[in-house]
Amino acid sequence: MPLFGLNTDDLATALDAGHDLVAELSHVCLEFKHAYWAEKQRRHVLDFGDIEQAARTILDQADPDTGTTVGQIYRDAFDEVWWMSTRTPTPCRKPSSAACPPRHQATASWWGT
């Protein structure tokens, strides 16, 4: 069975035909992203996503001597550090410990209330 219901030649033709459209869409999206960021800077505003990205940048910075990231330092210093990362599939350092149960088992007593 051909991929996407097209034979190889038809698929290559379709991809070639869509190239200019996708390139223009990509260009427009990048222009919007830059203009939107410039407007936020002009107004001196940040949204949650900006703050989240800034925090992530800080947490991902590594010590040039040891290679240890700021995020790893905090994960090692505390029993409970929620860290959602594309590199680590678990939400915290000790996913199976009582201090850090799986997300679906989090209870009010776990949160300290």
Number of C-alpha atoms within 10 A of each C-alpha: 6 8 8 8 9 12 11 12 9 11 15 12 10 12 12 11 11 11 11 11 11 12 11 11 12 12 12 12 12 12 12 12 12 12 12 12 15 12 12 14 11 9 9 8 10 12 8 8 9 13 11 12 11 12 12 14 12 13 16 14 14 15 10 8 6 7 10 13 16 17 19 17 12 14 17 12 10 9 14 17 17 14 17 11 11 7 6 10 10 16 17 21 18 17 16 11 12 9 14 20 16 15 10 6 9 12 11 8 7 12 9 6 6
